[in-house]
């Protein structure tokens, strides 16, 4: 894998994904170094009427327990958060979550764009944004906002995706710093972890 320059001042990692992203997310979470120092904030498209099972399935494989945050919950280092089913999830100044049931965006709630864009606004250049496999364009504008605010952007290699619409949409609208396979994304997070030790 080519050398990727990372700074040691990141405050958060945000991950978006839809159709075909579940296995990639499981692989990332299962190979995280123990004690990974940053919060990982995830917005994944999911069936709105299925409330149970998804978090549990991720937590079984994850090194860190995956939780669905409550509205106004403080964001803690080393935690993994998943947008609850049928809620938009934003990050607010002051480093806490905001949940809402406003209209769907990109036919989705949670909308990846909302989570990514709010993270970009709060964390600016101290954000690492990752967009995985998916069947629509949700997340592309969020990645654009991350880039514009100085954050680092990564999309999953389209040829590896089950459905490549989402990463290709991001590549079409903004500069993406790195196009990587899941195994390479895992290595980036491991390298990032080393810089905080």
VOVOFI-870235 format. One record per residue: x negated, y, z of N, C-alpha, C, O in turn. Coordinates in steps of 0.1 Angstrom, whole numbers, plus 5000, padded with zeros to 4 digits. Atoms other than C-alpha are relative to their C-alpha. Layout:
  n_px  n_py  n_pz  ca_px  ca_py  ca_pz  c_px  c_py  c_pz  o_px  o_py  o_pz
     X     Y     Z      X      Y      Z     X     Y     Z     X     Y     Z
...
//
This chain:
  n_px  n_py  n_pz  ca_px  ca_py  ca_pz  c_px  c_py  c_pz  o_px  o_py  o_pz
  4992  4988  5000   5000   5000   5000  4991  5012  5000  4981  5013  5007
  5008  4987  5000   4987   5035   4992  5001  5007  5013  5011  5005  5021
  5001  4993  4987   4977   5056   5021  5010  5011  5000  5011  5019  4991
  4990  4990  4998   5005   5078   5034  4996  5009  5011  4993  5004  5022
  5004  4991  4990   4996   5109   5053  5012  5003  5009  5023  5008  5004
  4990  4998  4991   5017   5112   5084  4995  5010  5011  4983  5009  5014
  5004  4992  4988   5016   5139   5111  5004  4994  5013  5012  4985  5013
  4996  5006  4988   5018   5131   5147  5009  5009  5008  5009  5009  5021
  4991  4991  4993   5044   5157   5155  5015  4997  4997  5024  5006  4999
  4986  5004  5003   5076   5139   5143  5008  4999  5013  5003  4995  5023
  4991  5001  4989   5105   5142   5166  5011  4989  4998  5017  4985  5008
  4989  5010  5003   5129   5117   5149  4998  4994  4987  4992  4999  4978
  4998  5007  5012   5135   5092   5122  5015  4998  4997  5022  4995  5006
  4986  5002  5004   5168   5092   5103  5001  4991  4988  4993  4992  4979
  4999  5010  5010   5179   5063   5081  5015  5000  4995  5024  5000  5003
  4987  5002  5007   5208   5062   5056  5001  4988  4991  4991  4985  4985
  4999  5012  5008   5222   5032   5038  5014  4997  4998  5023  5000  5006
  4987  5005  5003   5252   5016   5022  4999  4986  4995  4992  4978  5001
  4999  5014  5005   5259   4985   5002  4986  4995  4997  4978  5001  4990
  5013  5006  5002   5229   4962   5003  4989  5004  5010  4978  5000  5009
  5010  4995  4991   5211   4981   5031  4999  4992  5013  4989  4993  5020
  5000  5007  4987   5220   4958   5060  4987  4992  5003  4981  4993  5013
  5012  5009  4998   5192   4933   5055  4987  5008  5001  4978  5005  5009
  5011  4991  4999   5167   4961   5050  4999  5006  5014  4988  5007  5020
  4999  4994  4986   5178   4978   5083  4996  4989  5010  4988  4992  5019
  5003  5011  4991   5176   4944   5101  4985  4998  5000  4979  4996  5010
  5015  5003  5001   5140   4939   5088  4992  5011  5007  4983  5009  5014
  5007  4989  4994   5130   4974   5099  5001  4999  5015  4991  5001  5022
  4998  5000  4985   5145   4971   5134  4993  4988  5006  4989  4989  5018
  5006  5012  4994   5132   4936   5139  4985  5000  5001  4978  4993  5009
  5015  4999  5001   5096   4946   5131  4995  5013  5006  4983  5016  5005
  5005  4988  4994   5095   4979   5150  4990  4996  5011  4992  4986  5018
  5009  5003  4988   5066   4980   5175  5008  5002  5013  5016  5012  5014
  4993  4998  4987   5078   4976   5211  4995  5014  5005  4984  5017  5005
  5003  4987  4995   5080   5010   5227  4998  5011  4989  4992  5021  4992
  5000  4989  5010   5084   5029   5194  5004  5013  5006  5015  5014  5012
  4998  4988  4991   5082   5065   5206  5011  5009  4995  5015  5018  5003
  4991  4991  5005   5108   5082   5184  5014  4995  5000  5016  4983  4999
  4986  5005  5002   5146   5081   5183  5002  4997  4985  4997  5004  4976
  4996  5003  5014   5159   5064   5152  5015  5002  4999  5023  4995  5006
  4986  4996  5002   5192   5078   5140  5005  4995  4987  4999  4998  4976
  4996  5007  5012   5212   5057   5115  5014  5004  4996  5023  5003  5005
  4986  4999  5006   5242   5065   5093  5001  4990  4989  4995  4991  4978
  4998  5011  5010   5253   5034   5075  5015  4999  4997  5023  4999  5006
  4986  5002  5004   5285   5030   5055  5005  4986  5006  4998  4976  5004
  4995  5012  4994   5307   5004   5072  5015  5001  4999  5021  5011  4998
  4986  5000  5001   5343   4993   5072  5006  5007  5012  5003  5004  5024
  4995  4992  4989   5363   5018   5093  5008  4993  5010  5009  4996  5021
  4991  5007  4991   5387   4993   5107  4993  4988  5008  4999  4982  5016
  5007  5010  4993   5360   4969   5119  4991  5006  5011  4981  5012  5008
  5007  4992  4989   5349   4982   5153  4989  4991  5007  4980  4997  5012
  5010  5008  4992   5330   4952   5167  4992  4991  4991  4996  4988  4979
  5009  5009  5007   5302   4930   5155  4988  5006  4993  4978  5000  4993
  5011  4994  5008   5281   4954   5135  4989  5004  5009  4977  5000  5006
  5010  4996  4990   5262   4969   5164  4993  4988  5006  4981  4987  5007
  5005  5012  4994   5259   4935   5180  4990  4992  4991  4980  4987  4995
  5008  5007  5010   5245   4920   5148  4986  5006  4998  4976  5000  4997
  5012  4993  5001   5219   4947   5146  4991  4998  5012  4979  4997  5012
  5007  5001  4987   5210   4945   5183  4993  4987  5002  4983  4986  5008
  5006  5013  4999   5204   4908   5181  4986  4999  4994  4977  4992  4999
  5012  5001  5007   5176   4913   5156  4990  5011  5004  4978  5010  5002
  5009  4988  4998   5163   4947   5168  4992  4998  5012  4996  4992  5022
  5009  4999  4989   5134   4952   5191  5006  5009  5011  5004  5006  5023
  4994  4990  4991   5153   4981   5206  5015  4998  4999  5021  4996  4988
  4986  5001  5000   5190   4979   5216  5006  5011  4991  5002  5023  4992
  4994  4990  5009   5212   4997   5190  5013  5004  5007  5021  4995  5012
  4988  4995  4993   5239   5019   5205  5008  5010  4991  5002  5016  4982
  4992  4990  5007   5268   5040   5191  5001  5011  5010  5007  5009  5021
  5000  4989  4990   5264   5074   5208  5015  5006  5002  5023  5005  4993
  4988  4993  4998   5293   5093   5224  4998  5015  4996  4986  5019  4995
  5001  4986  5003   5301   5129   5215  4992  5007  5011  4995  5005  5023
  5008  4992  4991   5276   5153   5231  4989  4992  5008  4983  4998  5017
  5010  5008  4993   5253   5125   5242  4986  5005  4996  4984  5008  4985
  5013  4995  5002   5217   5135   5246  4992  4989  4992  4994  4977  4995
  5008  5009  5008   5192   5120   5221  4987  4997  5008  4980  5006  5012
  5012  5004  4992   5164   5100   5239  4990  4994  4991  4993  4987  4981
  5011  5006  5007   5130   5090   5226  5001  4984  5001  5006  4979  5012
  5001  5015  4999   5126   5053   5218  5013  4993  4999  5014  4981  5001
  4987  5006  5002   5163   5047   5212  5005  4999  4986  5000  5007  4977
  4995  5002  5014   5182   5035   5181  5015  5003  5001  5022  4996  5009
  4986  4996  5000   5215   5051   5174  5007  4998  4986  5001  4999  4976
  4992  5003  5012   5242   5041   5149  5013  5008  5000  5020  5008  5010
  4987  4992  5001   5270   5064   5137  5012  4990  5001  5013  4980  4995
  4988  5009  4998   5303   5049   5150  5009  4999  4988  5009  5008  4979
  4990  5002  5011   5328   5035   5125  5010  5011  5000  5016  5014  5010
  4989  4990  5002   5351   5062   5111  4997  5013  5007  5006  5021  5009
  5004  4987  4994   5332   5091   5127  4988  5006  4992  4979  4998  4989
  5012  4993  5005   5309   5117   5111  4991  5002  5012  4996  5005  5023
  5009  4998  4989   5278   5120   5132  4989  5010  4997  4982  5008  4987
  5010  4989  5002   5257   5152   5134  4991  5001  5012  4994  4996  5023
  5009  4997  4989   5227   5162   5155  5001  5015  5001  5000  5023  4992
  4998  4986  4997   5231   5196   5172  4987  5005  5006  4979  4998  5012
  5011  4994  4993   5205   5221   5184  5002  4997  5015  5013  4998  5020
  4998  5005  4987   5198   5211   5219  4998  4985  5001  4997  4979  5012
  5003  5015  5000   5191   5175   5208  5011  4991  5005  5008  4982  5013
  4989  5009  4997   5225   5159   5212  5009  4998  4988  5008  5005  4978
  4992  5004  5011   5250   5142   5190  5014  5008  5001  5019  5012  5011
  4986  4995  5001   5284   5156   5178  5007  4990  4990  5002  4987  4979
  4992  5009  5008   5310   5132   5165  5013  5007  4995  5018  5016  5003
  4988  4993  5004   5340   5143   5144  5008  4990  4990  5002  4981  4985
  4991  5007  5009   5369   5128   5124  5005  5009  4989  5016  5007  4984
  4996  4991  5011   5370   5155   5097  5001  4992  4988  4998  4980  4987
  4998  5006  5013   5378   5147   5061  4988  4992  4996  4976  4996  4999
  5011  5007  5005   5357   5121   5044  4991  5008  4990  4997  5017  4983
  5010  4993  5009   5326   5133   5025  4994  4988  4991  4990  4978  4997
  5004  5010  5009   5316   5113   4994  5008  4987  5002  5002  4976  5002
  4991  5011  4997   5345   5090   5002  4996  4992  5012  4999  4980  5013
  5005  5007  4989   5328   5081   5034  5001  5007  5013  5000  5019  5014
  5000  4995  4986   5331   5086   5072  4995  4988  5008  5003  4979  5011
  5010  4989  5000   5304   5084   5085  4994  5003  4986  4992  4994  4978
  5007  4996  5012   5289   5104   5057  4985  5002  5003  4981  5008  5012
  5015  5000  4998   5251   5100   5053  4995  5015  4999  4986  5019  5006
  5004  4986  5002   5248   5136   5040  5001  5008  5012  4992  5016  5015
  4998  4992  4988   5262   5150   5072  4989  4997  5010  4984  5007  5016
  5010  5004  4990   5238   5131   5094  4986  5005  4996  4979  5011  5004
  5014  4996  5004   5207   5137   5073  4999  5016  5000  4988  5021  5004
  5001  4986  5001   5215   5174   5067  4999  5007  5014  4991  5016  5016
  5000  4994  4987   5221   5181   5104  4986  4997  5006  4981  5006  5013
  5014  5003  4995   5188   5163   5113  4990  5009  4994  4981  5014  5001
  5009  4991  5007   5170   5184   5087  5000  5014  5006  4990  5020  5008
  4998  4987  4994   5184   5216   5103  4993  5001  5013  4987  5011  5017
  5005  5000  4986   5174   5206   5138  4985  4997  5001  4978  5004  5008
  5013  5005  4998   5141   5188   5133  4990  5006  4990  4978  5006  4992
  5009  4993  5011   5127   5206   5101  4989  4991  4996  4991  4980  4992
  5011  5008  5005   5092   5194   5093  4996  4988  5009  4988  4980  5006
  5002  5011  4991   5093   5170   5123  5009  4989  4998  5012  4981  5008
  4991  5010  5003   5117   5147   5106  4995  4990  4989  4989  4995  4979
  5003  5010  5010   5111   5114   5087  5013  4995  4995  5020  4988  5003
  4987  5004  5006   5141   5107   5064  4998  4988  4991  4990  4988  4982
  5001  5013  5008   5146   5072   5049  5014  4997  4994  5024  4997  5001
  4987  5003  5007   5174   5064   5023  4998  4986  4993  4989  4984  4986
  5000  5014  5004   5181   5027   5015  5010  4998  4989  5017  5007  4984
  4991  5005  5010   5202   5007   4990  5014  5006  5003  5018  5007  5014
  4986  4995  4999   5237   5020   4983  5007  5002  4987  5000  5004  4977
  4992  5000  5012   5265   5022   4958  5005  5014  4996  5012  5015  4985
  4996  4986  5005   5272   5060   4957  4989  5010  5003  4978  5006  5006
  5010  4989  4999   5254   5093   4959  4999  5006  5014  4991  5016  5015
  5001  4995  4986   5259   5099   4996  4985  4999  5005  4979  4989  5003
  5013  5000  4996   5226   5109   5011  4990  5008  4992  4980  5012  4997
  5009  4992  5009   5211   5126   4981  4998  5014  5004  4987  5019  5005
  5001  4986  4995   5219   5161   4993  4993  5001  5013  4986  5010  5016
  5007  5000  4987   5208   5152   5028  4985  4999  4998  4978  5006  5006
  5015  5002  5002   5174   5141   5015  4995  5013  4994  4983  5017  4997
  5005  4987  5006   5172   5174   4995  4998  5010  5012  4989  5018  5012
  5001  4991  4989   5178   5193   5027  4988  4997  5009  4981  5006  5014
  5012  5004  4993   5151   5173   5045  4988  5005  4993  4979  5011  5000
  5011  4995  5007   5127   5181   5018  4998  5016  5001  4988  5021  5003
  5001  4986  4999   5136   5218   5018  4996  5006  5013  4991  5017  5014
  5004  4995  4987   5131   5221   5055  4987  4994  5005  4983  4996  5016
  5014  5004  4997   5097   5205   5053  4998  4986  5006  4987  4982  5009
  5001  5013  4995   5105   5170   5065  4994  4990  4989  4991  4994  4978
  5006  5010  5009   5090   5138   5049  5012  4991  4996  5020  4986  5004
  4989  5008  5006   5113   5118   5026  4995  4987  4994  4984  4987  4987
  5003  5013  5005   5112   5081   5017  5013  4994  4995  5023  4994  5001
  4989  5008  5005   5136   5061   4995  4995  4986  4997  4983  4984  4994
  5003  5014  5004   5137   5024   4990  4997  4998  4985  5005  5004  4977
  5003  5003  5014   5121   5012   4958  5013  4995  4993  5018  4985  4997
  4987  5004  5007   5152   5010   4934  5000  4986  4995  5011  4979  4996
  5000  5014  5005   5141   4977   4919  5002  4990  5011  5005  4979  5008
  4998  5010  4989   5142   4961   4953  5014  5001  5006  5019  4992  5013
  4987  4998  4995   5177   4975   4961  5010  4990  4994  5009  4986  4983
  4989  5008  5006   5208   4953   4958  5008  5009  4991  5013  5005  4980
  4993  4990  5008   5225   4985   4945  4991  5013  5000  4989  5018  5011
  5010  4989  5000   5201   5013   4934  5006  5014  4998  4998  5023  4997
  4994  4987  5002   5226   5042   4930  4995  5010  5010  4992  5021  5006
  5003  4991  4989   5218   5058   4963  4985  5006  4999  4984  5018  4999
  5013  4994  5002   5180   5061   4960  4997  5007  4987  4990  5017  4987
  5001  4993  5013   5182   5070   4923  5006  5014  5001  5001  5023  4995
  4994  4987  4999   5206   5098   4932  4991  5010  5007  4990  5022  5003
  5009  4991  4993   5182   5112   4957  4988  5004  4991  4984  5016  4991
  5011  4997  5009   5153   5110   4932  5004  5010  4989  4995  5017  4984
  4995  4991  5011   5174   5129   4907  5002  5014  5005  5001  5024  4997
  4997  4986  4996   5181   5159   4929  4989  5007  5008  4990  5019  5010
  5010  4993  4992   5150   5165   4950  4987  4992  4998  4986  4981  4993
  5013  5006  4999   5113   5157   4954  5000  4990  5011  5003  4994  5023
  5001  5011  4990   5109   5124   4973  4985  4997  5002  4978  4995  4992
  5015  5001  4997   5075   5120   4990  4995  4986  4997  4984  4984  4991
  5005  5014  5002   5074   5082   4988  5011  4991  4996  5022  4992  5002
  4991  5010  5005   5092   5054   4970  4994  4986  5004  4984  4982  4999
  5006  5012  4993   5086   5022   4991  5009  4988  5001  5021  4990  5001
  4992  5012  4996   5097   4987   4996  5002  4999  5015  4995  5006  5022
  4997  5001  4986   5111   4977   5029  4988  4996  5008  4985  5002  5019
  5012  5004  4993   5079   4960   5040  4990  5012  5001  4984  5013  5012
  5009  4988  5000   5060   4992   5032  5006  5010  5010  4998  5017  5017
  4994  4991  4990   5085   5013   5052  4997  4995  5014  4994  5003  5023
  5004  5005  4987   5079   4990   5082  4986  5003  5003  4983  5007  5014
  5015  4996  4997   5041   4996   5078  4999  5015  5003  4991  5018  5011
  5000  4985  4997   5048   5034   5078  5003  5002  5014  4997  5010  5021
  4995  4998  4986   5067   5031   5111  4989  4995  5010  4987  5000  5020
  5011  5006  4991   5039   5009   5126  4988  5010  5000  4983  5012  5011
  5011  4990  5000   5013   5035   5115  5004  5012  5008  4995  5018  5015
  4995  4988  4993   5034   5063   5129  4999  4997  5016  4995  5005  5023
  5001  5004  4986   5036   5044   5162  4986  5001  5006  4984  5005  5017
  5014  5000  4996   4998   5041   5164  4996  5014  5004  4988  5016  5013
  5004  4986  4998   4995   5079   5162  5005  5006  5013  5000  5016  5018
  4995  4995  4988   5015   5083   5194  4994  4993  5012  4998  4996  5024
  5006  5008  4989   4995   5058   5215  4988  5007  5006  4982  5002  5016
//
